[in-house]
Amino acid sequence: MTPPELGTRTKVLVLAGTMLGLLVSAVNQTVVSTALPRIVGELGGVGMFSWIITSFMLTSTAVVPLVGKLSDVYGRKPLFMLGILVFMATSAIAGLSQDILQLIVFRALQGVGAGMLMANAFAIIGDVFPPAERGKYQGLFSAVFGLASVVGPGLGGAITDHLSWRWVFYVNIPFGLLALAVLGWGFPPLSRQPGRPPVDYLGVAAMMLAVVPLLLALVWGGDQYPWLSAPVVGLLCLAAAGLALFLLAESRAADPILPLPLFRDRVFVVANGVTFLTGIAMFGAISFMPLFVQGALGASATNSGLVTMPMMVGLVLASTASGQVVSRLGRYRLLVLTGVAITAAGMFLLSRMDASTTTGTATVNMVVMGVGLGMSMPVLGLVVQNALPYRLLGVASASTQFFRQVGGLMGVAVFGTLMNTNLRAKLGQSMPETVGGRVPGELLAPLQDARVLLQPETLDGLQGRFVAALAEDGIVLFAQALAALREALAESLAPLFFIGFVLSVLGLAMALFLPELPLRRSLEEEPASLRQTGMGPRPAENPSPYPSPAASGEEG
């Protein structure tokens, strides 16, 4: 059966409601980051403030695979709308937090709602458009993240300054209500297959046992604890045990959360492998470029979000263009290869920067990086969706999100450890002997942390302490110490970007093995790649999201 064509008005409403829900989640992440100093100032708990972000990242990543599978069973619309409800409710109670621990718990719950939105947003496109048309709309969703990264920090600063930090959470509610209204009115009820299979509860538990300890180890390793410390090693061992249990459970489940035969499919493995490697590069660039531009180069910015704006603009434009090209030509392999190659070139250009690099050069390098990511990332998601049957659309969309986010967390964790190690060594080499010999250790201690370069008020106060302790020589010695820190930071970050370049090259080598499959022009068409994996449509299965003729009372 050929699914009935949805009207243009219905498609517009579905896309608008989905983008609104996704925008609420994406903007919230950048808005909250801007408000963190004010939050910690009022609630206290400065030693725990990083968990306001970490708890959100952990839960939003961990639930993605589970929600992707559940959406294949129960439908995208109810789970996406539930995600908006969870996100709004937890936003409301997060704004009422009375201490830092309450806020961390509520942010973790908010991450569950965000994960539900992330896991379903790209799959909803698949409910509305077949793969051959889907690429046109991938750029719109990438534009949402680009808009959030630019608008979010400024919005967060304005809300915090003129209202209260609590309103960075309350502001989500009206937009969430609007998204619910649009989806409730415009998103048609797409029936799921009759006879829902039992939920794989053992697989769910094993997945959480594998994913949560792994993410905690990545977040804590090299920051809270050394990588070889008992807590980090213990978490990694627990994650390995969870993975073993998960593989056992999935091999025996009637309807597994993540069907193991998918890993026999070359498209699935290659596309998600490239996504994982480019995720490391993307999150590494987003996380450390503000530190390089504002810290090493000394450029001023109203907020760190504006520093990465050139990269996000390049990403949005390239993802929009690549989506149009894929839909027109029906081919994706050359775009993926070109995009990953440009990403590698961008990382190489970043690795060549030093303290003498101009902000103009850094901007060009970031644009190159963004263009490469924009050409490859959305297309890789489409490639996986095209390779799997419709009944696994949620699994397909969630897998690319999950591997990208885990790659990003791993990249940020490992890069952060390497940067701190490099910085200590380079700072000792860069610091003039006159500074080391005359400046007391307690004055130099704050300069051991490169993040002080992003805090103008802290630097002003530190300069005042130099002058108070060393009189007129304090100004000169402070300038020398600051220049040494900037030089050491630049030399510490360059190797990280080179590692990103190497990983991107590995991604490019892996992408060479990506098969070129024809983009399916209907949801009922069987993916060609799954004929060898046993994951094609089951007997008597209706792969369409719409009611079958028998179910609706129609006759052939």
C-alpha positions, -999 to 999 in steps of 0.1 A, spaced: 0 0 0 12 35 -8 7 59 22 -17 87 16 0 120 9 -2 145 38 -13 180 28 12 209 27 -5 226 57 -2 194 78 35 190 69 42 226 78 24 223 112 43 191 120 76 206 111 69 239 130 58 221 161 88 198 161 112 226 155 96 246 183 100 218 207 136 212 197 144 250 199 132 251 235 156 223 245 185 237 224 182 273 236 179 262 272 213 246 272 231 278 262 208 301 283 216 281 315 253 282 309 252 320 308 233 322 341 256 298 360 276 325 378 245 342 391 229 308 401 260 297 421 262 332 437 226 328 451 224 291 458 260 285 468 277 251 462 305 264 440 322 230 441 291 214 426 282 240 400 295 219 370 269 193 378 242 217 368 254 210 332 268 175 337 236 160 351 216 173 321 242 159 297 242 125 313 204 119 313 198 135 279 223 112 264 215 80 283 178 80 274 182 85 237 185 48 226 156 37 248 133 65 236 142 58 200 130 22 204 99 31 223 89 56 196 89 27 171 65 8 193 42 36 206 46 63 180 66 95 177 38 120 185 29 108 221 66 105 231 76 138 216 47 156 233 55 138 266 90 150 263 78 186 260 56 181 290 85 166 310 108 195 299 82 222 309 74 206 343 110 202 352 118 237 340 91 250 364 104 231 394 140 239 385 132 276 387 119 270 422 151 254 435 162 265 470 197 249 469 222 236 445 214 200 451 177 205 442 187 222 410 211 194 400 183 168 405 158 188 386 183 194 358 188 157 355 150 152 352 150 180 326 176 161 307 152 132 304 127 154 286 154 169 264 166 134 255 130 125 245 129 155 222 163 148 206 156 111 200 123 118 182 128 151 163 147 137 134 125 105 133 94 127 129 108 139 96 108 103 86 71 99 95 63 127 71 88 124 43 104 94 26 143 93 25 144 107 -11 127 140 1 139 140 37 172 158 31 155 190 22 144 194 57 175 183 76 190 218 73 160 233 91 167 213 121 204 220 120 195 257 118 176 253 151 209 244 168 228 272 151 201 297 161 202 284 197 240 288 199 238 324 188 207 337 205 208 316 237 238 332 255 226 368 249 191 359 259 204 342 291 224 373 300 195 396 294 171 375 314 195 371 343 203 408 344 168 422 341 146 396 357 162 367 376 182 335 369 150 316 377 134 330 345 159 311 323 139 281 333 104 297 333 109 311 298 107 275 284 71 271 295 52 294 270 72 281 240 66 245 251 28 252 254 29 267 219 47 236 205 22 213 222 -7 233 207 7 231 172 15 194 174 -17 185 191 -37 203 163 -15 196 133 2 162 138 -20 134 125 -23 102 146 -1 78 128 -11 42 137 15 18 149 17 -18 140 -9 -41 157 1 -65 184 28 -44 202 57 -66 212 67 -68 249 91 -42 262 127 -56 266 130 -46 302 162 -66 308 177 -49 278 167 -15 291 183 -22 325 215 -35 310 217 -5 286 215 19 316 241 -2 335 264 2 305 257 38 295 254 57 328 287 45 343 305 51 310 293 87 308 301 93 345 337 79 339 341 102 309 328 133 328 349 126 360 381 112 343 409 137 344 387 163 362 373 151 394 395 120 396 426 108 377 419 84 348 435 55 366 419 62 400 396 36 416 363 55 410 370 59 372 384 24 366 355 10 387 329 28 366 346 16 334 345 -20 346 309 -16 356 301 -2 321 319 -32 305 299 -56 327 267 -38 316 277 -41 280 282 -78 283 248 -82 300 233 -60 273 247 -81 244 234 -113 261 200 -98 267 196 -84 232 207 -118 216 177 -135 234 150 -107 234 120 -111 212 121 -74 202 154 -60 214 160 -23 222 190 -23 197 188 -53 174 223 -69 172 220 -78 135 222 -41 127 259 -44 134 262 -67 104 249 -39 82 278 -20 67 258 12 63 248 13 99 283 5 112 302 29 89 278 58 92 277 56 130 314 51 132 320 83 112 294 101 133 312 91 165 346 103 152 333 136 138 314 141 171 347 141 189 360 168 165 328 189 166 324 190 204 362 195 208 361 226 185 329 240 202 343 234 237 379 247 232 376 274 205 362 300 229 391 293 252 416 298 223 401 329 208 393 347 241 421 332 262 451 327 239 444 355 214 429 379 240 399 387 218 369 401 236 334 387 232 301 395 249 298 358 255 315 326 245 286 317 222 295 345 198 330 331 195 318 299 178 291 317 157 312 316 125 314 278 128 276 275 134 268 298 105 290 276 82 273 245 96 238 258 91 244 270 55 262 238 45 236 215 61 208 233 43 226 232 9 237 195 13 202 185 21 189 201 -11 217 184 -31 209 150 -16 172 153 -24 178 165 -59 205 140 -69 195 110 -48 231 104 -39 250 110 -6 284 92 -6 303 120 -23 288 146 0 297 126 31 333 121 19 337 158 9 322 169 42 345 147 64 375 158 43 366 195 48 362 188 85 396 172 86 410 203 68 393 226 93 408 207 122 443 208 106 439 246 101 430 249 138 460 229 148 483 254 130 472 283 151 493 299 178 493 330 200 502 352 169 472 341 149 447 368 141 410 366 150 403 368 113 423 337 105 406 319 134 372 329 121 380 315 86 392 283 101 360 279 121 339 285 90 358 258 72 352 234 101 315 243 102 310 238 65 325 203 67 304 193 97 273 208 80 279 188 48 283 154 66 264 153 99 227 156 87 235 134 57 249 106 79 216 106 99 197 103 66 220 75 54 212 54 85 175 61 83 175 51 46 193 18 53 168 5 79 131 -4 75 104 20 87 97 0 118 132 8 130 131 45 122 133 55 158 163 32 164 180 46 133 176 83 144 185 76 180 216 57 171 232 86 153 223 110 181 237 87 207 270 79 190 275 116 183 269 127 219 290 99 234 318 108 210 315 144 220 315 136 257 346 114 252 363 141 232 357 169 257 369 147 286 401 134 270 409 168 254 404 185 287 428 162 305 454 166 278 451 204 278 456 206 316 486 183 313 501 203 284 494 236 301 513 228 333 544 218 312 542 247 288 536 273 314 567 263 332 587 268 300 569 301 290 570 319 323 599 344 325 625 339 352 619 375 365 582 366 371 590 333 388 617 348 410 598 379 422 561 371 422 548 352 453 534 317 446 499 326 459 497 353 432 507 330 404 484 302 415 452 315 398 471 317 365 475 279 366 439 276 354 435 289 318 398 296 324 408 327 343 415 343 309 377 342 302 369 362 334 378 399 329 367 408 365 389 381 380 419 393 359 413 429 370 412 418 406 444 398 402 462 427 386 453 448 416 468 422 439 500 423 418 502 461 422 494 459 459 522 434 465 548 446 440 541 483 436 548 497 401 566 466 390 534 447 396 518 460 363 548 449 342 551 415 359 514 409 356 515 416 319 545 392 315 528 365 334 496 369 314 515 368 281 532 336 292 498 320 301 484 330 267 514 315 249 513 283 269 475 280 263 479 283 226 507 257 226 486 234 247 455 236 225 472 231 191 480 194 198 443 188 207 431 202 174 457 180 157 443 149 174 409 160 161 425 162 126 438 126 130 404 114 141 387 132 112 412 115 88 402 81 103 366 91 98 373 99 62 391 65 58 360 48 73 337 68 51 354 53 20 336 20 29 302 36 30 280 20 3 259 42 -20 223 29 -17 194 44 -37 173 67 -15 139 51 -10 110 70 -24 83 55 -2 82 43 34 70 9 23 101 2 1 124 -24 16 160 -12 22 184 -30 -1 212 -33 25 191 -54 49 184 -83 27 216 -99 40 210 -91 77 176 -105 83 163 -71 95 138 -65 67 101 -64 72 85 -92 91 58 -114 76 24 -97 73 40 -65 86 27 -31 75 58 -9 73 38 23 67 29 46 96 -7 48 82 -35 23 87 -36 -6 64 -66 -10 41 -78 -39 62 -75 -20 94 -94 10 79 -121 -11 63 -110 -3 27 -108 -29 0 -82 -34 -27 
